[in-house]
């Protein structure tokens, strides 16, 4: 099985939209900056 067949149907995540407000970082982060790192996503809302 080739790598192309193995990942058929998968899509890359879009990069973050420009102009977002970032916390705990000196500059905006891109997906390229995060490649190969463990990322914890914390989804929360005010209720």
Number of C-alpha atoms within 10 A of each C-alpha: 5 7 7 9 8 9 9 9 7 8 7 5 7 8 10 11 7 9 7 9 8 10 8 5 8 7 9 13 14 13 11 8 9 10 9 8 7 7 8 6 6 6 5 6 5 3 3
